[in-house]
Amino acid sequence: MLTAGILRVVVGMGHISTTTNKQIFIDCDSMDEDKFIAADELLLGDIEQEIYSEIADVVERTIAQMESLPDDAADSDYDAALGPLNDALASQIGYAMFLHQQDVSDLAMRFAAGTMPRMRSPAQLMAAGRISGETIASHFERRSPSRFMANLFGQGRKQIEAQVRAAIASGVWAIAGNTQQITWDEPAKWKWLTKEDEMVCGICRPLNGVIFTEPKEKAHWACRCELLPSAGA
């Protein structure tokens, strides 16, 4: 069972850490873009792992059921096998982000001026996190099948595990991004920043460093980009 506050961010002179005993060195007097991004990635990565740990048994049961299906299995068979995993993912993503929304806002206010937003329910958070115009909640809506489930019809262990991790990352980063945006005090300008590594996609690479006059949603599933308040022209 997830418990509130286990990823509470602690910032002091010289380091930022979570109670999972991970640490990165940081000077809290001057949290620049690089330091904020590193701290944010650490926090959200811990939340991702926490969610996966909570549903690991469901993932294993789903894989076993999928591997037992015949090659000519009907869509209804896949729907029955994948349904519990779909529902567990939606529930755990929403619940984890409900527990840690204050952690996300706390860290955001270390980077730029902001106000702690009101607490939102898991359902409200799942509806607020958006990717390319679609809510996180919509990806798990049971429409026989949900969009998440449809991607896994006929797939094996490797594909299922990868899709589960991608779904968790998508939900965590999209909801956290929305939480940060409503925490910061309505910046006039926003700066898109990629991770600047080999995993950056063709959609996001040309957006790196671009200044916007309004907040933006995540560009695609499992997007790791940051949108930060900017004083740039």
Secondary structure, DSSP 8 states (H G I E B T S, - for coil): ---TTTT--EEEEEEEE-TTS-EEEEETT---HHHHHHHHHHHHHHHHHHHHHHHHHHHHHHHHHHHHS-TT--HHHHHHHHHHHHHHHHHHHHHHHHHHHHHHHHHHHHHS-B-------HHHHHHH-EETTEEHHHHH--SSS-HHHHTTTT--HHHHHHHHHHHHHHHHHHHHHHHHHHHB---S-EEEE---STT--TTTGGGTT-EESS---BSSTT---EEEE----
